[in-house]
Amino acid sequence: MTDPRTTPLHDRHVSLGASFTDFGGWSMPVRYSSDLAEHHAVRTAAGIFDISHMAEFIVTGPAAGAFLDYALAGRLSALVDDQAKYSLVLDADGGIVDDVIVYRHGAERFLVVANAGNRDAVAEALTERAASFEVAIDDATDRIALIAVQGPSSQAILASTPEITDLAGSLDDLRYYRMTHARFTAPGAEPVPIDIGRTGYTGEDGFELYVPAASAGAVWDALLRSGEPHGLVPAGLASRDTLRLEAGMPLYGHELTRDIVPAQAGLGRVVAVDKDDFVGRAGLAAVVASDAPVLVGLVSEGKRAGRAGYPVLSGDDVVGEVTSGALSPTLGHPIAMALVAPSVAEPGTVLALDVRGTRIPATVTALPFYRRTT
């Protein structure tokens, strides 16, 4: 056993009184005050998250776009500069090794952002698949810190942070799944380049700041200072989980695994099936089982929520299993995502959850559970 790794912001989290958990081999803040307070802050104002545990791989070379088309499920060569795309790393059988976000920095330079727990698996997959392409794979995880500011006040917070300068365009013009570039200048220090993406994992507007690891503390402090008048609070993994669940966003190890193909998780659209070749193509073509479980949303009444692993019932038959569940802080009732038999996956179908021996009625609903209105 080895001790979990820590991010460059670990000392900040300790000073803020965070509670920690081991997540993907990293010691990460699970909460600072309360799960509910942090969740509601992101929905109504803003929260700041340390997500420096995420893995970053820089792919460079003349064949970078063609390589990513082969290595991943989507058509990444079609991206324009500073555009991002959600994609999947598949194994030969079509199972999901990881879900990733890919940014194009230029025709010969892309950034692949992977989940912390899958860093080694993605590194191995990219390296093996690069063998016949003129590309280089650089694992930049330890050099890059990643800070997310999420919530309706997030743009105002970044705009009012004086240390962020030389923006390549207005934040007003930065579209969803796009990136811009800026500089960060701490008092008495030399400016450092930062990249700012607009994606998010909470269902709210938000930004991700890719910064040199050595500058992470100064960037975190500056954002907290600027965000205080806007209601910004530090937020941990517990609130991040309930936020992404309300937004119907999958979590690797729950909704996504090597035993699940994209179509089961509602991600068939992510796969560019018209590509000449890609890893997983043959495996997906061989998937013919029409009774394979599919991902659905479930809503129920009361306060008792289904959790990962709880059985889903139709009559006396077990027809599926909960992958993620919680009492929704925003909606005020239990919600869950579950893999269930296709025959009971139609929205409006009434099923039941086995919550520690108690049968709780649950109705199939389309995802997401929550969608922001502005």
Buried (B, 14 or more C-beta within 10 A) or exposed (E): EEEBBBBBBBEBBEEBEBEBBEBBBBBBBBBBBEBBBBBBBBBEBBBBBBBBBBBBBBBBBEBBBBBBBBBBBBBBBEBEEBBBBBBBBBBEBBBBBBBBBBBBBEEBBBBBBBBBBBBEBBBEBBEEBBEEBEBEBEBBBEEBBBBBBBBBBBBBBBEBBEBBEEBEEEBEEBEEBBBBBBBBBBEEEEBBEBBBBBBBBBBBBBBBBBBBBEBBBBBBBBBBBBBEEBBBBBBBBBBBBBBBBBBBBBBBBBBBBBEBBBBBBBBEEBBBEEBEEBBBBEBBEEBEEEEBBBBBBBBBEEEBBBBBEBBBBBEEEEBBBBBBBBBBBBEEEBBBBBBBBBEBBEEEBEBBBBBEEEEBBBBBBEBBBBEEEE
